[in-house]
Amino acid sequence: MKNLLKNETANKSTNADVDSGIVTCVHATVHKSLGDGERFEMSWDISFAEMTEAQILEAAAEHFIIKIRRTFAKVSKPKNDDWNNVIFKAKDFVSVRTSATEKLAAKLATFSDADLAALGLTRS
């Protein structure tokens, strides 16, 4: 466990080992024992080895319900036809972490050749 100061960046990652049924999560979290803006960075292994596939899916669904409710809460006047008996694709609600390099590459891909040339760059 590492104590992250206010301006330090956490090295977050989530890696699943399907064969062992273990997911390793490196994450950062606040705690009442820490100062303002400080967090702990830690690694936790979560074992799904003794769970059935149905139990794993049910647990995942609880997570997605929380995420989907956030979307629903932003709708000013929800209509029954839009929100009842709907199939939500889990992949649409999965947060995919990207590195700063990946984010920059994706942004640069939206630039025209002229925009890149103005920055002294060329497309390879």
N, C-alpha and C positions, 0 to 999 in steps of 0.2 A: 504494500500500500504506500502510495506516494502522496505527499501533501502538495497540492498545486496552489501557488499563490495567485493573486487576483488576475494578473496578466498572462499567466502561463496557459498554454494550450494542451489539452488532453490528447493522448494518442489512442483514440477509440477504434475498436475493431470487434467484429463478430465473426467467428469461424466455426463452421459445423463440420464435425467428423461423423459422417453418416454411419460408417462401420461400427464405431464405438457408441454411437448415440449421444455423444457429448458435444455441447456447444460451448466454446470458450468466448467469453465477453470481457473485453477490456473497456471500462467505462469510468465516468467521473460523476461524483454525486456530492451534494452539499451535506453538511452535518452541523447540528447545533453547537458542537464543540469547536468549530472553526471560526475564523474571523470573516468579516464581510468580504464576499467575492471569492473566498477560498473554497477549494473542493478537494476531495480525496479521489485519486485515480487508483483503481484496483482491477484485478483480474478475477473473474468468477467462472468456474466450470459448472454448467447445468447439465445434469445427466437425465436423458429421456429413456435410458436403457430399459427400465422396468415399467414403461408405459406402453399401452396398446396404441396403434395408429389412431383409433377413434378418440382416445383420451388426449392425444397430442393435438388432433384437429379441434376438439372441443376447447382446449386451453387456448389455442391460437385464435379461435373465433371470439373468445372473450376479449382478447387484445384488440381485434379488429372492430368489434362493436364499439369500444371506447374511441377508436380513431374515427369511425364513421359518424358517431354521435357529434363529434366536433364539426364535421361538415354539415350535418343536419341542423345544428344550433345556429349556423350562419344564415339559414334560409329564413327570410322574413315572414312569409306566409306559406308554409308547406301544404301541399295538396296530397290527399290520400293516394291518388293514382301514381304520384311520383315517388312515394316513399314506402308504400305497403306492398308486401309480396315481391320485393325486388331482389334480384341476384346481384350481389356485389362481387367483383373480381378482387381477390386478395392482393394480387400483384399491383393493383392500382393504389393500394394503401401501404405498400412496403416502402420504407425509407431506405434508399440506397445511398450509402456514404460514398462520396467521391473526393479524391484528393484535389488539392489546389491546382496541380498540373492538369488533371482531367477536366476540371471546371474551365480553366483557361483555354485548353484545346477545343472544347465544345463552343466556347464563346468566339474564338478566332475562326472557327468553321463557318460562322454566320457572316463574317466580313467578306466584302468583295475584294477582288484582286487590287482594285484602286485603293480601297481602304487600307489594305495591308501595305501597299507601296508607300502610302503616306506615312506609315509608321516605320518605313525602312525594312519591311519584311516581304518575303516572297513565299508563295505556296510551293511546297516540295512535291 
